[in-house]
Amino acid sequence: QVQLVESGGGLVQPGGSLRLSCAAPRSIFSMYAMAWFRQTPGKQRELVAGINIVGSTNYADSVKGRFTISRDNAKNMVYLQMNNLRPEDTAVYYCNAPNNPRRNEYWGQGTQVTVSS
């Protein structure tokens, strides 16, 4: 089973920026909206941002105006541009297709984002 592969995380100071990337199987990318999620220890995974096939986006209130989700349909890639990062953005970030009934088979390893001075 091919999983989603996230990359681009790292350590950044408050106010800094990162760009996350997600490589998705064509079979998933072409059929479903895609989204970024994040999770911290002891908490449930939360939706950060989503983008549908035609490019309409939605964001969690906590990231509106700071994060931008995009997709490259030619490369089967989803991106998350994160600006003005805050310590509370620290988490492992994952991508997935939230409307895929088999989404639980596709969770990848995620990419760690740490915002700290």
C-alpha positions in Angstrom: 0.0 0.0 0.0 1.5 3.3 -1.0 1.3 5.9 1.7 1.4 9.6 1.7 4.9 11.1 2.2 5.3 14.4 4.0 8.5 16.5 4.1 9.7 20.0 4.8 9.4 20.2 8.6 12.1 21.4 10.9 13.1 23.8 13.7 12.2 27.4 13.2 12.1 30.5 15.4 8.8 32.2 16.2 7.8 34.4 13.3 9.6 32.2 10.8 8.3 30.3 7.8 8.3 26.7 6.5 6.9 25.0 3.5 5.6 21.5 3.8 5.2 19.1 0.9 3.1 16.0 0.5 3.5 13.4 -2.3 0.2 11.6 -2.9 -0.7 8.6 -5.0 -2.3 9.6 -8.2 -5.3 7.3 -7.4 -6.0 9.4 -4.3 -5.0 12.8 -5.5 -7.1 12.9 -8.6 -10.3 11.8 -6.8 -10.4 13.6 -3.4 -9.9 16.8 -1.6 -6.6 16.9 0.3 -5.9 18.3 3.7 -3.1 18.9 6.2 -3.6 17.8 9.8 -1.4 18.1 12.9 -1.0 16.3 16.1 0.7 16.9 19.4 1.3 14.3 22.1 -1.8 13.5 24.0 -4.1 15.3 21.7 -6.3 14.3 18.8 -5.2 15.0 15.2 -6.7 18.2 14.1 -7.5 19.6 10.6 -5.3 22.5 9.7 -6.2 23.3 6.1 -8.0 21.6 3.2 -8.2 22.0 -0.6 -10.6 20.4 -3.0 -10.0 19.3 -6.5 -10.9 22.6 -8.0 -8.8 24.5 -5.6 -11.2 25.8 -3.0 -9.6 26.0 0.4 -10.6 26.1 4.1 -8.6 26.7 7.2 -8.7 26.2 10.9 -9.3 29.6 12.6 -6.0 29.3 14.4 -4.0 29.4 11.1 -6.1 31.7 8.9 -4.1 34.5 7.4 -0.8 32.7 8.2 -1.0 29.3 6.4 -1.7 28.7 2.7 -2.5 25.3 1.2 -2.0 24.6 -2.5 -1.9 21.6 -4.8 0.0 20.8 -8.0 -2.3 18.5 -10.0 0.5 17.7 -12.5 2.8 16.5 -9.8 0.3 15.0 -7.3 1.7 17.2 -4.6 0.1 19.2 -1.8 1.9 22.0 -0.1 1.4 24.0 3.1 3.1 27.4 3.3 3.4 28.4 6.9 4.3 32.0 7.8 4.5 33.8 11.1 4.9 30.6 12.9 4.1 30.4 16.6 5.2 28.0 19.4 1.7 26.6 19.5 2.1 25.4 15.8 4.6 22.9 17.0 3.3 19.4 16.0 3.7 16.5 13.7 2.1 17.5 10.4 0.3 14.9 8.2 -1.5 15.1 4.9 -4.4 12.9 3.8 -7.6 12.8 1.9 -10.3 13.3 4.6 -13.2 12.0 2.4 -11.4 8.9 1.3 -13.2 6.0 3.0 -9.9 4.2 3.1 -8.0 7.1 4.5 -6.7 5.3 7.5 -4.6 3.1 5.2 -2.7 6.0 3.9 -1.4 7.9 6.9 2.3 8.5 6.5 5.0 9.2 9.0 4.3 12.9 9.1 6.9 15.7 9.4 7.9 17.4 12.6 7.5 21.1 12.9 9.1 22.7 16.0 8.7 26.5 16.6 11.0 27.6 19.4 13.6 30.3 20.1 
